[in-house]
Amino acid sequence: SRKFKNDERCKTPHLYEGDVKAAFVRAMNGMIEGKDDLISEYKQIIRRLTDHAALDLEAKQQTDEADAVSELIRKCVAENATTPQDQQTYAERYKGLKARYEAATQRLKQIEDQRTERKQRRQKMLEFIRMLESIDGLLTEFDEGLWNATVAKVTVNVDGVMVFRWKNGMEVSIFE
């Protein structure tokens, strides 16, 4: 229920706590009503998040590349120290090998970051599933503990639509 100042020409909407609480109850009840399907979907997503086979294979390839290039760099430096050679050619070769090594180690870091992000997402989803499973029946009133456990943020659009972003990353829009 959008409220306006006494001057209707102004059309300045007011946001009341009761309206946000009521929208939260509706949003949460919508999730509770479909919780079995939602939990099933989340469990499938969790299985995909924990399948690291492709990441493990790529990490091994990048580790092998870094190890091989590291050995090439060692040989390049040793050869330069023992055999006279054109220093510009040596510097270019060294620079190219160093770039390959840095690319491989950078990709390894990205893979590890992906694994960490997946673990964090998985943990949030598991917490959300546990929370949903613990709820018996629909909410009849606002629950502050549930709000704190589930809501990351709420955006209220100019048209009064409230978009709840849950801590698991999911969003739900509640229309007035």
N, C-alpha and C positions, 0 to 999 in steps of 0.2 A: 504494500500500500504506500504509494508515493505521497508524501506530504509536501505542501508548498507554504511559503510565507504568506502572510495575510494579503500581500500584494500579488494577486494572480498574474499580473503582467510580467512579473519578474521570473516566474517559473523556476525558482531555485529549489531543487529537491532537497529534502532533509532525509537523513538516514537515521533510523531509530534502532536502538539495540534490540528491541523486541522483534522487529522485522527481520534482522539478521539471524537472531536465534530461531525464529520460526522457519526461515529458509534453510538453516542448517538441519533442523529436524526433518524437513521434507527431503533434503538431499540425502541425509543419512538413511532415512527410511526407504528411499528409492534403492539404495545400495543393499540394504538389509533384505528387501523383497527379492532381489536377484542375487543374493549372496552365494547360493550354491553354484550357479553358472560362473559368477565372478571368481570364486575360489578355484573352480576347475580351470578357467582360463589362466589364472595366475600360476597354478601349478605347472601348466604347459610352458609358460614363459620362463619359469624358474628352471625347468629342465633344459630349455635352450640356453639360458644364461650360464648354466653350469657345464655345458658341453664346450670344453676348451680344446678339442682335438685340432681344429684348424689353427687356432692361436698357438698351440704347442708346436705344431709342425712348422709354422712360420718362424717361431722363436728359435727353433733348432736350426733352421736354414740361416737365419740372421746371425746366430752365434757361430755357426760354421764359417760364414762369410767373414765375420769380424776376426775370428781366429786365423783364417787363411791370409787375410790382408795384413794382419798384425805380423805374421811370419814374413810376408813379402816386404813389409816396411823394415823389419829387422835386417833382412838380407840386403835390401837397398842401402841402408845406412852402413852396414858392414862392408859392402862392396865399395862404397864411396870412400871409406876410411882406408881401404887397402889397395885400391886400384885407381890410378889417375883417370879422371873422366871430366867431360864438359860439365861445369857446375850448373849451368842453366838447364841442361837436359836433366841432370840429377834433380834439381829443384822442382822441375815440372813433374817428373815421375813421382817424386816424394809427395808433392801436393795432390796429385791424382789419387795415390794410394791412401793418403790421409783423408781425403774427401769420401772415398769408398768406405773406409773404416768408420768415420763419423756418421755416415748415412745408415750403416748397419746398426751401430749402437743407438742411434736416435730412434730407429724403428723398433729396436728391442725395448726401449723406454716406453714408446707408444703402446706396445703390446702389453707391457706390465701395467700401464695406466688403464688400459681397457679391462684387464683382469680385475684390477682394484675397483673400477667403476661397476663392473658386473657384480662383484661380491657385495658392494654397497647396495645396489639396486635389489639384489636377491634378498638381502637382510631386511630392507624396508618392506618388500613384498611379503616376506614371512611374518613380519610384525603385523602387517595389515591383515593378513589371513587370520592370524591368532586373534586379533581384535574382533574381526567379523564373526569368527567362530564362537567367541565368548558372549555375543549378544543374543539374548533370547527374546524374540518378539520385537515389534516395532517400538520406537521411542514415542512416549506420550508427552515428554517435556524435554527442554534443553538440558544437556548433560555437559557441564564444563570440563570434566575429566576427559570425556570422549572428544570434545572439541580440541583440547590441548594435545591429545594423542593422535588426531587425524588431520587437522587443518594446517596446511602450510601457509596459505593466504586466501583472502577473498577479494575479488575485484567486483566493484559495483559499477556497471555501465550507466551511461546517461539515461538509457531507456528503463532503468530499474532492474535489469537482469543482473543477478548475482552469480558470479563464476567462482565456485569453490575449487581450489587446487589442493588436493590431498597430499599428504607427505609421501605417498607412494608415487606421485607424479601424475596421477589421473585427475581429470577435471570434470566437474558436473555443473551445468548451468541450471539455475532455478529462475523461472519466469514468474513475475507477479501475477 
